[in-house]
Amino acid sequence: MSTATARYSRVGLEGQRVGAFRIPTDALESDGTYEWDHTTLVVTEIASNGQTGVGYTYAGAGVALMIEEQLTGVLKRHDLLDTEAVWHDCYAQLRNEGRQGASSAAVSAVDVALWDLKAKLLGVPLVKLFGQVREALPLYGSGGFTSYSDRQLQQQFEGWAQQGISRFKMKVGRNLDRDPARVGVARATIGASAELFVDANSAYTCAQAREIGERFAQEFDVRWLEEPLLPEDIGGMHYLRDHLPAGMELAEGEYGYDVDYFRRLLAGQAVDVAMADATRCGGITGFFKIAHFCAAQHVPLSSHCAPALHVHPGCAVEGLRHAEYFHDHERIEQMLFEGTPMPVKGALYPNLNVAGHGLIFKWKDAERYAVKYG
């Protein structure tokens, strides 16, 4: 009886491309604490053995320089299929910059590209490499900026409803006196049966959040209060979670850059639903670490922003409740990527007919938005 011996050749870096792009919003946007008129996208491509992996993050243009100058060397010294080893080495390389913010965004883009490359080299859709547990990823429409007129808010929510979306999130906190009327407009637009979420982006004090939360719940059946306090205020969120009306969930985590933040968040019993963003938390590798931790604590997870990027990993996480269909990001992804999935009956379906995550960046179309970062 003979046995076959597998022959394996190392997958080394053969090429890399990095770019930063500043894309104007389609209107001035604001939330409870911030105003913006553009979004910056950082993209990296990693090539080996005739295939190219695509990764990206929404972060400052300096992240592109960080990838180019500090992480290319890491890629050169590893077998690119060893995503876990590369992930740890990337963070080690960026030790002096810290593990939060720009560093984690840079690692995220590289990690996503490596997973896409690995799936392409193996000839399978990315979700099949992970192990698919659901057919599609449910969505909630996210926008409703405080800079919008009532009519803009209505039109946006009506558009999502036509795509089969039945969950809607809007920004609050810019003007506490006006917020109830705006939330009332949203509720009247989507009807009584749809789910309505609000996101304060750390605009409230604990007392304000408790008071306005009660009003939102009683008058407009708001079921989700997101980031009412600073993300570091875990004690405040624990108190608030204990005092919000029954049926209103407290959500937080979009600025969680590593598992340790989620460990503190969950140990402090500060949330009903955790949120993680694969463009910030260390890519797909970091996203799965957070997902597994939340599952062990029996806390549901929701993905934050970058909807096209979360489809494949999201369909491989059993405890993921839904994904954020954020207006800015879904617009950019449809503009600048081929293969971007569109909502079908309120959900995104992974493309099982192509290897990898199926997204191809349109460099030529993006040229007019390119910014210098060196």
N, C-alpha and C positions, 0 to 999 in steps of 0.2 A: 504494500500500500504506500503510495507516494503522497507527499503533501506539497502544496504549492507555496512558494516563498514570495511574499509581496515585495515588489520593488518600488521604492518611493524616492522621488527626486524633490529636493528642497525647492520651495516656492520663494524666490527672491524678488526684491524690488527691481523693476525694469524701467519704471517711469512714474513721475508724479506731476500733477498740475494743481495749482492753487489759484483762487481768485476771490476778490471781494467786490460786492455789488451793492450800490445804494439805490433802492427802488422807492420812488415817491408813492405815497399813499394816494388813493383816489379822492380823498377829502381830508381836511384837517381832523385829527382824531385826539381824543383825550379820555382819561379815566379819572378816578378819584384823586390821583396824586401826580399825574404826568400828562404832558402833551407831546405829540409827535406828528411829523409830516413825511417821514420816510422810514423804511425798514432796511437794515443791512443784512445781507446774506453772504456767508462765507462757504465756498464750495471747494472740495478737494477730490481729485481722481487719483487712484492708485492702480498701476498697470503691472501685470505679470502673466507670462505664458499665454499671450494673445487675448487676454481679458482685462477689462477695466472696471474697478469698483468705484461707485460714486457715493460720497458722503457730504453732508452739509450741516450748518448750524446757523442760527440767527443770533449774531453777536457783532461786536465792533470789528472794524477792518483790521485792527492790530492782531486779531486772532489768526488771520491768514499769514502774517509774518511769523508768528509763533510756530505755526505748523511747518512753514518752509524752513526756518532757521534752526528750530530745536527738535522737531519730531521726525524729520526726514532721516537723520542719522539713526534714530531708533529703528525705523523701518528697514534700513539697510542691514542691520546686524541680526535680524530675526527671519525665521521662516514665517511668511505672512499668513499661513494657516493657523499659527499659534496665537490666536486672537487674545487669549487671556494673558499670555506672557507679554505680548506687545502692549496691552492695556496697562499692566503694572509698570512696565518700563517707561511708558510715556509719562505717567505721573511722577516716576522717579526723576526723569529728565527735567521736569518742570518744578522740582521741589522748591527751589528758591522763589518761584512765583506764587507758591501756595496752591492748594487743591481746588479752590473755589473759583467762581466767575470765569474769566477768560481762559484760564488753564483748562478747566473742565469742558468748556465749549470746544477748545481745540482738540482735546482727546475725543470728544464726542464725534466730531466730523470725521476724524481718522478712523475711529472704531466702526462707524456705520459703513464707510467705504470698504474696510477690510471684510466685514460680514457680507457685503454685496459681492465682493470679489470671490470670496470663498464659495458662496452659493453658485456663482457663475462657473467657477472652475470645476465644481462637482456636477454642474448641469441640472440644478434643481431650483424651484422657487424658494425664496428665502424662508417663507413660513414652513415649508416642508423640511428644511434643514433643522428648524427649531422643534417641529412637531405641532401640527395644527390642532387646536381644540375647539375652534368655532369657525363657522362659515364666513361670517362677516363681522365688522366692527361697528356697533351702534354709535351714532353721533349725537352731539348737541350743537346747535348753531350758536356761535359766540361772536358778539359785536356789541350793538346797541350803545355806542360810545356816548359819553356825556356831551360831546360836541354836536351830536346829531339833533336835528329838529324832530319833533314828534312824527312828522311825515316820513323822514328818512328812516326812523326806527321802525315804523309800520311797514314800509316797503321792504326793508331788509328781512324782517321776520316773515312777511308774506311770501317772499322769495324762497326762503328755506322751507316753509310749510308746503310749497308746491313741489319740493324735492322729497317730500315724505318725512321730513324731520319734525319731531313732535316735542323736542326739548330745546329751550331757548335761554341764552344767558346774556345779560346786559350789564353795563358798567354803572356803578352808583358811587356816591361819596363826594362828588365835586360840589354839589349844592344840596345840603341836607333838607332844606325847605322845599326844594323842587322835586326831590327824588320820589316821594309818594305819587305825585301826579304822573311822572314818567313811567313808573312801574305800573300804574293804572292803565296807561295807554298800551303798554305791552300786553297786559292781561286781556284787555278788550280785543286786541288784535289777534291773539293766538287762541282765544276761547277758553272755556273753563276746563277742558279735559287735558290740555297740553301742560307740560311741566315748565315752570318758570324759575330760573336761577338768577342770582345777582352776585356781582363781584365788586368788592370795595377797594381792592388794591391798597390795603393798609391805611385807608383814609379815616377810620373811626377810632375813637377811644373805646374802651371796654363798655363804659356806660352808654355811649351813643349806639354801639352795635347791639346791645341788649334791647334798648328802647326801639330802635328802628327795625330790628329783627322781628320783634313782637308785632309791630304794625304791619310789616310786609306779610307776615304769616296770616294774620287775622283778616286783613282787608283784601289781599291779593293772592293768597295761597302760594306764597313763595316757599319752595322746598329746599333751597340750597343757598347758603351764605358762604361766599368764598373770600378768603384773605381779608377779614375785617380788621385785623391788627397786624403789626409788624411780624414777619415770619419768625423772628427770634423770641417773641413774647409767648412762649409755650405755656407759662403759668396763666397768662391772661386768656389764652384760647381754651385752656382746661376749664377755667371758671365760666367762660362764655358758653362753651358746649353744654355745661351742666344747667345753664339757665335759659337757653333758647327754647322756644315753643316746641312741643312734641311734633314731629314730622318735618322739622327744619334741620337739615344736616349742615355741619360745619366742615368746610373743605380747605385744604392747605397743602403746600408742598412744591409749588412750581419753582421756588428758589431753593429747593433742596438739591445740592450738587453732589451729595454722596450718601451712602447708606447710613453713616453716623447721624446725619441730620434727621433721617426718618426714624432711627432708633430713639433719638431724644423726643421726637414728635409723638411717637406711639407710646413710649414709656410714660410720657406726661399725660396720656389719655386726652390729647388736645384736639383730635379730629374724628369725625365720623367716616370721612373719605379722604384718602391720601391722593396727591397728584404728583406725577413724575413726568419729566420732559427729557426724551432721549437726545435732544440737541444740547442739553445742559448737564445732565447727570452722568456723563461718561459714556454716552452712546448706547448702543443696544446691550453691550456687556453690563454697563451700570444699571440700565433699565431693568434687566432681568434680576440683578442682585436685589434691587429695591422691591420688585414684584414678589420675589421669593420670601423676602423678609416680611412684607405686608401679609402674604398668605399665611405665614407661620403665626402671625398675630391676629388672624381672622379680621383684617381690616381691608375693605374693598379699595381698589385703585382705579384712577381715571388718568388718561394721558393728557398732557398739556400741550396745546398748539401743534404745529407741524403735522397736520393730519395725514398727509401722504406718507411721511416717514414712519408713522406709527402703525400703519395697516398690518404689515407682516408680523412684527413682534406682538402687536396687540391681539392678533388672532391666535397667538401661541401662549397667551397668559390667561389661565382659567378665571382668575379673580379680577380681571379688568372689566369694569362696568361699562365704560363708554369712552369716546375720544372727543376732544374739543375741535370742532370745525371752525377754527378762528379765521375771521374774514381776511385779515392781512395776509396770513400765510397760505390759505387755500387759493387766494388770488395770485400770489407770487408763484406758487407751485404750478398752477395751471398756465401761467404766462411763460415760465422759463424751463419747465421740464416736460419731456415727452413721457407718456405712460402714466400720467396722474389720474388716479381713479376718481370717478364722479359719484355722488350719492345715488343710491338705488334704494328706494323705500326707507330712507333715513339711515342708511348704513354704507360703509365702504367695503368693497370686496377685493381681496388680494388677487392679482393676476396670476393664475396658475399655469399660464401658457408660455411664460418666459422665465429664464433663470434669474436669480437675484431678486431685488425688490422691484425691478421693472422700470425704474426712473432713469431717464437719460437727460443730462443737463444740456441745454441749448446754448453753448458758449457764444455763438455768433449773435443770437438774439439778445444775449445779456451784455454784449460789448458796450452798448450805450450807457449802461449803468455802472460800468467798472470804475473803481476808485483805487488810487495808489495807497499802498500800505507799507512800503519800504522806505 
